[in-house]
Amino acid sequence: MAIKLEESLFHEAVGLIPQRNSEDGALFPVVLCPNPKFGEIVQLTDAIKANKQWLDSLLNRSGAILFRGFPVSSASDFNDVVESSGYEDFRYDVGGGGTRSKVVGRVYTANEAPPDQEILFHHEMSHATVYPSKLFFFCEVEPGSGGETCIALSDVIYEKMKQKHPKFVQEMEEKGLIYTRVFGDETDPSSPIGRSWKLTFMTDDKTVAEERATKMGMKLEWIEGGARVIIGPKGGSRYHEIRKRKVWFNPVDGGMKDKLNQDLSKAVMLSDGKPVPADVSSDFSKICNEECVALQWRKGDVLLLDNLAAMHSRRPVTALPRRVLASFCK
């Protein structure tokens, strides 16, 4: 029998970390800790199973939930937490752009970009036809300093961008966006976006890669040293059916440079070939940083994100080690 909310294994903590107020009055993110009324150790898996419906409602209102203070210490523990959620697995193997490795079960490493590099604000796989609806992150080893994961509400970003650049937002929604990116023949571990086309499409057969790309709404063009991937046109915003509002859902700043992807002005364009104005890209980055919450990880933290409601980024790590794991849900 489900535990009543007044007897919940969760205790909502306020002021433990920086938080913002969402439009619905919920804090962003909500922070849940073990309820101190229970003397024994509270298992996060038990707490999630007992309050699943309430947690779903809370996530829909807030967009993000941070679980802190629970005895989650390993990748295997984290996998059990993900399984306890009841959310269906989303396989990142095919189509994902970030460089990451499978650890155990449904658990992957977070983006394996060198720690001194920043990973810019994004939604997971916003370029793809099918993308995960929810994301879990887990801090296995907390950094000495730096390495914050920053999260921002996508509806807030949408409204701010619409106020700042109404003409561009209108064009973006009417015409759609085209994304262009180059994947090398081999994975480049020094780049946040250095995944090879072979790893991206889980094959070294170009014909199979083309077939898999087509199923995902992508077009491949073979070039020397790799493949150019063209996606779109796709809408730059989405309508969140549960939260009943429009959300920003694109990396209009062009993403990150690496050895193969140098000209960010061509990484994201309107469907008529018109480039994204430089001030739009810079204002997007500025607004995201102004509106975000920077989460300084603590060992054992588990973060649950609505991938449509919130975008995320990673600041450079200034004191190693740091190990954050991830899992993706349909």
The 8 nearest C-alpha neighbors of each residue, nearest first, counted from 0:
[[1, 2, 49, 3, 48, 50, 45, 51],
 [2, 0, 49, 3, 50, 48, 4, 51],
 [3, 1, 49, 7, 6, 4, 0, 50],
 [4, 2, 6, 5, 7, 1, 50, 49],
 [3, 5, 7, 6, 2, 50, 53, 8],
 [4, 6, 3, 7, 2, 8, 9, 10],
 [7, 5, 3, 4, 2, 8, 9, 36],
 [8, 6, 4, 9, 5, 2, 3, 34],
 [7, 9, 34, 46, 33, 6, 41, 10],
 [10, 8, 34, 33, 7, 32, 31, 11],
 [9, 11, 34, 32, 31, 33, 12, 8],
 [10, 12, 31, 30, 32, 9, 13, 29],
 [11, 13, 30, 31, 10, 15, 32, 14],
 [14, 12, 15, 11, 30, 16, 29, 18],
 [13, 15, 16, 17, 12, 18, 30, 11],
 [14, 16, 13, 12, 17, 30, 18, 67],
 [15, 17, 14, 18, 294, 13, 30, 295],
 [18, 16, 292, 14, 15, 19, 293, 294],
 [19, 17, 27, 28, 26, 16, 292, 20],
 [18, 20, 27, 26, 21, 17, 28, 292],
 [19, 21, 26, 24, 27, 25, 22, 18],
 [20, 22, 24, 25, 23, 26, 27, 61],
 [21, 23, 24, 20, 25, 60, 61, 155],
 [24, 22, 21, 25, 60, 61, 20, 26],
 [23, 25, 21, 22, 20, 26, 60, 61],
 [26, 24, 61, 21, 23, 20, 60, 27],
 [25, 27, 20, 29, 28, 19, 21, 61],
 [28, 26, 19, 18, 29, 61, 20, 21],
 [27, 29, 63, 64, 26, 18, 30, 61],
 [28, 30, 64, 26, 27, 65, 63, 31],
 [31, 29, 65, 12, 11, 64, 66, 28],
 [30, 32, 11, 66, 10, 9, 12, 65],
 [31, 33, 10, 67, 9, 68, 66, 11],
 [34, 32, 9, 10, 8, 41, 35, 69],
 [33, 35, 10, 9, 8, 36, 37, 32],
 [36, 34, 37, 33, 38, 10, 8, 32],
 [37, 35, 34, 38, 8, 6, 33, 39],
 [38, 36, 35, 39, 34, 8, 41, 40],
 [37, 39, 36, 35, 40, 41, 34, 33],
 [38, 40, 37, 41, 35, 36, 42, 33],
 [39, 41, 42, 38, 37, 70, 69, 33],
 [42, 40, 33, 39, 43, 69, 8, 46],
 [41, 43, 45, 44, 40, 46, 69, 70],
 [42, 44, 46, 45, 69, 47, 41, 80],
 [43, 45, 80, 47, 42, 83, 46, 48],
 [46, 44, 48, 42, 43, 47, 49, 41],
 [45, 47, 43, 49, 8, 44, 48, 50],
 [48, 46, 44, 50, 51, 49, 45, 43],
 [47, 49, 45, 51, 46, 50, 83, 44],
 [50, 48, 1, 46, 47, 2, 51, 45],
 [49, 51, 47, 53, 48, 52, 54, 46],
 [52, 50, 54, 48, 47, 53, 49, 55],
 [53, 51, 55, 54, 50, 56, 49, 57],
 [52, 54, 56, 50, 55, 51, 57, 4],
 [55, 53, 57, 51, 56, 52, 58, 50],
 [56, 54, 58, 52, 57, 53, 59, 51],
 [55, 57, 59, 53, 54, 58, 60, 52],
 [56, 58, 54, 60, 59, 55, 61, 53],
 [59, 57, 62, 55, 61, 60, 56, 63],
 [58, 60, 56, 57, 62, 61, 55, 242],
 [61, 59, 57, 58, 62, 25, 23, 56],
 [60, 62, 58, 25, 27, 63, 59, 57],
 [61, 63, 58, 305, 308, 59, 304, 60],
 [64, 62, 304, 28, 61, 303, 58, 27],
 [65, 63, 29, 303, 28, 302, 30, 66],
 [64, 66, 302, 30, 301, 29, 31, 67],
 [65, 67, 31, 301, 300, 32, 30, 302],
 [68, 66, 300, 32, 69, 65, 31, 301],
 [67, 69, 32, 33, 70, 299, 66, 300],
 [68, 70, 71, 67, 43, 42, 33, 299],
 [71, 69, 72, 42, 299, 68, 43, 41],
 [72, 70, 299, 76, 69, 73, 77, 43],
 [73, 71, 299, 70, 139, 76, 74, 298],
 [74, 72, 76, 75, 139, 71, 77, 299],
 [73, 75, 77, 76, 78, 103, 106, 72],
 [74, 76, 78, 73, 77, 79, 103, 104],
 [77, 75, 73, 79, 78, 74, 71, 72],
 [76, 78, 74, 80, 79, 75, 73, 81],
 [77, 79, 75, 81, 80, 76, 106, 74],
 [78, 80, 82, 76, 77, 81, 83, 75],
 [81, 79, 77, 83, 44, 78, 82, 76],
 [80, 82, 78, 84, 83, 79, 77, 135],
 [81, 83, 79, 84, 80, 85, 78, 86],
 [82, 84, 80, 81, 85, 44, 79, 48],
 [85, 83, 82, 81, 86, 47, 80, 48],
 [84, 86, 83, 82, 87, 81, 48, 51],
 [87, 85, 84, 328, 88, 329, 82, 81],
 [86, 88, 329, 328, 85, 89, 82, 327],
 [87, 89, 328, 329, 90, 327, 86, 105],
 [90, 88, 328, 329, 327, 131, 91, 87],
 [91, 89, 92, 88, 327, 93, 105, 328],
 [90, 92, 95, 93, 89, 94, 327, 326],
 [91, 93, 90, 95, 94, 199, 201, 200],
 [94, 92, 200, 199, 91, 95, 201, 90],
 [95, 93, 199, 200, 96, 92, 91, 127],
 [94, 96, 91, 93, 97, 199, 124, 92],
 [95, 97, 192, 194, 94, 199, 98, 124],
 [98, 96, 192, 110, 95, 99, 191, 194],
 [97, 99, 194, 110, 111, 193, 191, 192],
 [98, 100, 108, 110, 111, 97, 109, 107],
 [101, 99, 108, 107, 102, 98, 109, 111],
 [100, 102, 107, 106, 103, 108, 99, 105],
 [103, 101, 107, 106, 100, 108, 104, 74],
 [104, 102, 106, 105, 101, 75, 74, 107],
 [103, 105, 106, 78, 102, 75, 101, 107],
 [104, 106, 326, 103, 78, 107, 88, 327],
 [105, 107, 326, 103, 102, 104, 325, 78],
 [108, 106, 101, 102, 325, 100, 324, 326],
 [107, 109, 324, 99, 100, 325, 110, 101],
 [108, 110, 324, 325, 323, 99, 111, 107],
 [109, 111, 99, 98, 112, 97, 108, 191],
 [112, 110, 98, 99, 109, 113, 191, 108],
 [113, 111, 191, 190, 110, 189, 114, 188],
 [112, 114, 115, 116, 189, 111, 190, 191],
 [115, 113, 316, 116, 315, 112, 146, 317],
 [114, 116, 315, 316, 113, 117, 317, 314],
 [117, 115, 315, 114, 113, 118, 112, 314],
 [116, 118, 315, 314, 313, 119, 115, 312],
 [119, 117, 313, 312, 116, 314, 120, 191],
 [120, 118, 312, 117, 121, 254, 313, 255],
 [121, 119, 312, 311, 310, 118, 287, 122],
 [122, 120, 310, 311, 250, 119, 123, 312],
 [123, 121, 310, 125, 306, 124, 311, 248],
 [122, 124, 125, 121, 306, 130, 131, 310],
 [125, 123, 126, 130, 127, 122, 95, 96],
 [126, 124, 122, 127, 123, 249, 248, 130],
 [125, 127, 124, 128, 230, 249, 178, 233],
 [128, 126, 129, 124, 125, 130, 215, 216],
 [127, 129, 215, 216, 130, 126, 125, 124],
 [130, 128, 127, 131, 215, 124, 125, 126],
 [129, 131, 124, 127, 132, 125, 128, 123],
 [132, 130, 329, 328, 133, 327, 89, 306],
 [131, 133, 306, 329, 328, 305, 130, 307],
 [134, 132, 305, 306, 328, 304, 131, 327],
 [135, 133, 327, 304, 303, 326, 328, 306],
 [134, 136, 303, 326, 325, 302, 304, 327],
 [137, 135, 325, 302, 324, 301, 326, 303],
 [138, 136, 301, 324, 323, 300, 139, 325],
 [139, 137, 323, 298, 300, 299, 140, 141],
 [138, 140, 322, 298, 323, 299, 137, 72],
 [141, 139, 322, 321, 138, 298, 142, 320],
 [140, 142, 298, 321, 297, 296, 138, 139],
 [143, 141, 321, 144, 319, 320, 318, 140],
 [142, 144, 318, 319, 141, 145, 320, 317],
 [145, 143, 318, 142, 317, 316, 146, 319],
 [146, 144, 316, 317, 147, 315, 314, 318],
 [145, 147, 316, 314, 315, 313, 148, 142],
 [148, 146, 295, 294, 314, 145, 313, 293],
 [147, 149, 313, 294, 312, 293, 146, 314],
 [150, 148, 293, 312, 311, 292, 294, 291],
 [149, 151, 311, 291, 292, 310, 309, 293],
 [152, 150, 291, 309, 310, 290, 153, 292],
 [153, 151, 309, 155, 154, 308, 156, 310],
 [152, 154, 246, 156, 309, 247, 308, 155],
 [155, 153, 246, 157, 156, 152, 245, 247],
 [156, 154, 158, 153, 157, 152, 159, 246],
 [155, 157, 153, 159, 154, 158, 160, 247],
 [156, 158, 247, 154, 160, 155, 246, 159],
 [157, 159, 161, 155, 160, 156, 162, 154],
 [160, 158, 156, 162, 161, 157, 155, 163],
 [161, 159, 163, 157, 162, 158, 164, 156],
 [160, 162, 165, 158, 164, 159, 163, 168],
 [161, 163, 159, 160, 164, 165, 158, 157],
 [162, 164, 160, 161, 159, 165, 282, 279],
 [163, 165, 161, 167, 166, 160, 162, 168],
 [166, 164, 161, 168, 167, 162, 169, 163],
 [167, 165, 169, 168, 164, 170, 161, 171],
 [166, 168, 170, 169, 164, 165, 171, 279],
 [169, 167, 171, 165, 170, 166, 161, 172],
 [168, 170, 166, 172, 167, 171, 173, 165],
 [171, 169, 167, 173, 168, 172, 174, 166],
 [172, 170, 168, 175, 169, 174, 173, 167],
 [171, 173, 169, 170, 175, 174, 234, 168],
 [172, 174, 170, 171, 175, 169, 234, 168],
 [175, 173, 171, 270, 170, 172, 269, 176],
 [174, 176, 234, 233, 171, 232, 172, 270],
 [177, 175, 269, 232, 233, 270, 268, 234],
 [176, 178, 231, 232, 268, 270, 230, 267],
 [179, 177, 267, 230, 266, 229, 231, 176],
 [180, 178, 229, 266, 228, 267, 230, 177],
 [179, 181, 228, 227, 266, 260, 182, 178],
 [180, 182, 227, 226, 259, 260, 228, 183],
 [183, 181, 195, 196, 226, 225, 227, 194],
 [184, 182, 225, 195, 185, 224, 196, 226],
 [183, 185, 225, 195, 224, 196, 197, 182],
 [186, 184, 195, 183, 187, 197, 194, 196],
 [185, 187, 195, 194, 193, 188, 183, 184],
 [186, 188, 193, 189, 190, 194, 185, 195],
 [189, 187, 190, 186, 193, 112, 98, 111],
 [188, 190, 187, 113, 112, 191, 193, 257],
 [189, 191, 193, 192, 188, 112, 187, 257],
 [192, 190, 112, 193, 97, 98, 110, 111],
 [193, 191, 190, 97, 194, 96, 98, 255],
 [192, 194, 187, 190, 186, 191, 188, 195],
 [193, 195, 186, 98, 192, 96, 97, 187],
 [196, 194, 186, 183, 185, 182, 197, 198],
 [195, 197, 199, 182, 198, 200, 183, 184],
 [198, 196, 202, 203, 195, 201, 200, 199],
 [197, 199, 201, 195, 196, 200, 194, 202],
 [200, 198, 196, 94, 93, 197, 201, 195],
 [199, 201, 93, 198, 197, 208, 202, 94],
 [202, 200, 198, 197, 199, 93, 92, 203],
 [203, 201, 197, 204, 200, 208, 198, 207],
 [202, 204, 197, 205, 201, 208, 207, 196],
 [205, 203, 207, 202, 206, 208, 197, 209],
 [204, 206, 208, 207, 209, 203, 202, 197],
 [207, 205, 209, 208, 204, 210, 211, 203],
 [206, 208, 210, 204, 209, 205, 211, 202],
 [209, 207, 205, 211, 206, 210, 200, 212],
 [208, 210, 212, 206, 207, 211, 213, 205],
 [211, 209, 207, 213, 208, 212, 206, 214],
 [210, 212, 208, 214, 213, 209, 207, 215],
 [211, 213, 217, 209, 215, 214, 210, 208],
 [212, 214, 216, 217, 210, 215, 211, 209],
 [215, 213, 211, 212, 216, 210, 217, 128],
 [214, 216, 212, 213, 217, 128, 127, 211],
 [217, 215, 213, 214, 128, 212, 230, 218],
 [218, 216, 230, 212, 213, 215, 229, 228],
 [217, 219, 229, 228, 213, 212, 230, 220],
 [220, 218, 228, 227, 209, 226, 221, 229],
 [221, 219, 227, 226, 222, 228, 218, 229],
 [222, 220, 226, 227, 225, 219, 223, 224],
 [221, 223, 226, 225, 224, 220, 227, 181],
 [222, 224, 225, 221, 226, 183, 184, 227],
 [225, 223, 184, 183, 222, 226, 221, 182],
 [224, 226, 183, 184, 222, 182, 223, 221],
 [227, 225, 221, 182, 222, 220, 181, 228],
 [226, 228, 181, 220, 180, 219, 221, 182],
 [227, 229, 219, 180, 179, 218, 181, 226],
 [230, 228, 179, 218, 178, 217, 219, 227],
 [231, 229, 217, 178, 177, 218, 232, 179],
 [232, 230, 177, 233, 176, 178, 229, 216],
 [231, 233, 177, 176, 175, 270, 230, 234],
 [234, 232, 231, 175, 176, 235, 177, 230],
 [233, 235, 175, 236, 172, 176, 232, 171],
 [234, 236, 249, 248, 171, 172, 175, 176],
 [237, 235, 247, 248, 234, 246, 245, 172],
 [238, 236, 246, 245, 239, 248, 247, 235],
 [237, 239, 245, 244, 240, 246, 243, 236],
 [238, 240, 242, 243, 244, 241, 245, 237],
 [239, 241, 243, 242, 238, 244, 245, 237],
 [240, 242, 243, 239, 59, 244, 60, 238],
 [241, 243, 239, 244, 240, 59, 60, 308],
 [244, 242, 240, 241, 239, 238, 245, 246],
 [245, 243, 239, 238, 242, 246, 154, 240],
 [246, 244, 238, 237, 154, 239, 236, 247],
 [245, 247, 154, 153, 237, 157, 236, 238],
 [246, 248, 236, 157, 153, 154, 156, 249],
 [249, 247, 236, 235, 246, 125, 237, 122],
 [248, 250, 235, 251, 125, 247, 121, 236],
 [251, 249, 252, 121, 253, 254, 248, 120],
 [252, 250, 253, 249, 280, 267, 275, 283],
 [251, 253, 280, 250, 254, 283, 281, 284],
 [254, 252, 263, 266, 251, 267, 250, 255],
 [253, 255, 252, 250, 119, 256, 263, 251],
 [256, 254, 257, 253, 192, 119, 191, 263],
 [257, 255, 261, 260, 263, 254, 258, 262],
 [256, 258, 260, 259, 190, 261, 255, 192],
 [257, 259, 260, 261, 256, 190, 193, 187],
 [260, 258, 257, 181, 261, 183, 182, 256],
 [261, 259, 257, 256, 258, 181, 262, 180],
 [260, 262, 256, 263, 259, 257, 258, 255],
 [263, 261, 264, 265, 260, 266, 256, 253],
 [262, 264, 266, 253, 265, 261, 256, 260],
 [265, 263, 262, 266, 274, 267, 253, 275],
 [266, 264, 263, 267, 262, 268, 274, 179],
 [265, 267, 179, 263, 253, 178, 264, 180],
 [266, 268, 178, 253, 265, 177, 251, 179],
 [269, 267, 274, 177, 176, 275, 273, 272],
 [268, 270, 176, 273, 271, 272, 177, 175],
 [269, 271, 176, 272, 177, 232, 175, 174],
 [272, 270, 269, 273, 174, 268, 176, 175],
 [273, 271, 270, 269, 268, 274, 177, 265],
 [272, 274, 269, 271, 268, 275, 270, 276],
 [275, 273, 268, 276, 269, 272, 264, 265],
 [274, 276, 268, 277, 273, 279, 267, 264],
 [277, 275, 279, 278, 274, 280, 264, 167],
 [276, 278, 280, 279, 281, 275, 264, 252],
 [277, 279, 281, 280, 276, 282, 283, 275],
 [280, 278, 282, 276, 277, 281, 283, 275],
 [281, 279, 252, 283, 277, 278, 282, 251],
 [280, 282, 278, 284, 283, 279, 285, 277],
 [283, 281, 285, 279, 284, 280, 278, 286],
 [282, 284, 280, 286, 281, 285, 279, 287],
 [285, 283, 287, 281, 282, 286, 288, 280],
 [284, 286, 282, 288, 283, 287, 289, 281],
 [287, 285, 289, 283, 288, 284, 282, 290],
 [288, 286, 284, 290, 289, 285, 291, 283],
 [287, 289, 285, 291, 286, 290, 284, 151],
 [288, 290, 286, 287, 291, 285, 284, 292],
 [289, 291, 287, 288, 286, 151, 292, 156],
 [292, 290, 151, 150, 288, 289, 287, 149],
 [291, 293, 150, 149, 294, 18, 17, 151],
 [294, 292, 149, 147, 148, 291, 295, 150],
 [293, 295, 148, 147, 149, 296, 292, 16],
 [296, 294, 147, 293, 297, 148, 146, 145],
 [295, 297, 141, 294, 138, 147, 298, 300],
 [298, 296, 141, 300, 299, 138, 295, 140],
 [297, 299, 141, 138, 140, 139, 300, 296],
 [298, 300, 71, 138, 72, 139, 297, 301],
 [301, 299, 67, 138, 298, 137, 297, 66],
 [300, 302, 137, 66, 136, 65, 299, 303],
 [303, 301, 65, 136, 135, 64, 66, 137],
 [302, 304, 135, 64, 63, 134, 65, 136],
 [305, 303, 63, 134, 133, 306, 62, 135],
 [304, 306, 133, 308, 62, 307, 309, 132],
 [307, 305, 133, 132, 309, 308, 304, 122],
 [306, 308, 305, 309, 132, 239, 122, 248],
 [309, 307, 305, 153, 62, 306, 152, 246],
 [310, 308, 152, 153, 151, 306, 307, 305],
 [311, 309, 122, 121, 151, 150, 120, 153],
 [310, 312, 150, 120, 149, 121, 151, 122],
 [311, 313, 120, 119, 149, 118, 148, 121],
 [314, 312, 148, 118, 117, 147, 146, 149],
 [313, 315, 146, 117, 147, 316, 148, 145],
 [316, 314, 115, 117, 146, 116, 114, 145],
 [317, 315, 146, 145, 114, 115, 318, 314],
 [316, 318, 145, 144, 315, 319, 146, 115],
 [319, 317, 143, 144, 316, 142, 320, 145],
 [320, 318, 321, 142, 143, 317, 316, 144],
 [319, 321, 142, 318, 322, 140, 143, 141],
 [322, 320, 142, 140, 141, 319, 323, 146],
 [323, 321, 140, 139, 138, 324, 141, 320],
 [322, 324, 138, 137, 109, 139, 108, 321],
 [325, 323, 108, 109, 137, 136, 107, 138],
 [326, 324, 136, 107, 109, 135, 106, 108],
 [325, 327, 106, 135, 134, 105, 107, 136],
 [326, 328, 134, 89, 131, 133, 88, 135],
 [329, 327, 89, 88, 133, 131, 87, 86],
 [328, 131, 89, 132, 87, 88, 133, 86]]
